[in-house]
Amino acid sequence: MQIRARLRKLCTETLAQSLDVHTMVVLARRVLGDYDLHQRTGFPESIPIPTQDAARQIVHDIAASGSFLSFISLLIQIQENGFIGRSYRFPGLQEIYDQLVKAGYIFDYDTLRFVEDVERRKTRNWGVLQPGDTRSFTLLRLDIAGNSQLVRRYPADRVEGAYAALRRMLREEVEGRNGRVWSWQGDGGLAAFIDAERNNRAFAASMEIINSIFLFNLLDSPLDEPLRVRLALHSGLCEYNDRFEDMTGEALHAVSEIEANYTEPDSLTVSDAVYGSLDRLFAARLRPVAERNGHRYYQYRICIEETP
């Protein structure tokens, strides 16, 4: 995110008023890793760095690294819980928080970090990821089964109407659970989730998509046959980039393989990497369908019992 001059000044003043230089550096290293303040400021090792200069340099470097929200999250946690046995109060922290809220962010006390307020802004990186960041994501892959036949069989406007409805379902269910749609290719797409509850959020969204498509086929579809989809969920490492085409990672390949090789039309396949951390009630909705190369896969689909 763009850190305005007013916000930088507030943060600089807050650090300078609340912390000694040594503690500032310790906190900076929590978000920046290896960090040499003397090297960054140009002060010789033998000369103490003035508090104001130290605070200004640290805020500059944190903002430049894209870690500003992570740093403010750290200050919030320290003010509430203390740090290394000491209590701290940051006099400007409330104003900094208010400025971030105005910019479209809220503090999530479950994950202890700032996230986008989805009522005000939605970006594909949640406002916090930087190109090159490697994170654990839960990925949702959706594919329309029999796309080529549908395109040949029906007028373009009817096919587009059905696909547009599917895109809306995907976006509403994913973004409603703090996920992001990263790609849509006409006959399918890919969405991503982050944070500690990403597997449960992704499964809930996927299950609702399956349910919504079932009702759509019964009541609203412009086609004379069901719109059939395959969904797959997998959790793993992925390197984020602003262009989807530039993203890399095992998880991207794996979720496509699961959708293509282990997923039937009208169903959702969940990898063991997701299944293992699902809530008990979610896991109870799944049944094992395959085991390959030491990995297990589980399926969710709507089952209609026939009346005798």
Salt bridges, closest charged atoms under 4 A:
GLU45 OE1 - HIS38 ND1 3.72
ASP53 OD1 - ARG56 NH1 3.02
ASP61 OD1 - ARG40 NH2 2.95
GLU95 OE2 - ARG6 NH2 2.68
GLU116 OE2 - ARG121 NE 3.20
GLU116 OE1 - ARG180 NH2 2.69
ASP143 OD2 - ARG230 NH2 2.72
GLU173 OE1 - ARG177 NH1 2.66
GLU175 OE2 - ARG171 NH1 3.02
ASP195 OD2 - ARG201 NE 3.19
ASP224 OD1 - ARG158 NH2 3.21
GLU225 OE2 - ARG153 NH1 2.81
ASP246 OD2 - ARG243 NE 3.02
GLU250 OE2 - HIS234 NE2 3.22
GLU259 OE1 - ARG141 NE 3.71
GLU259 OE2 - ARG230 NE 2.96
GLU264 OE1 - ARG301 NH1 2.58
ASP266 OD2 - ARG228 NH2 2.73
ASP272 OD2 - HIS295 ND1 3.41
GLU291 OE1 - ARG296 NE 3.64
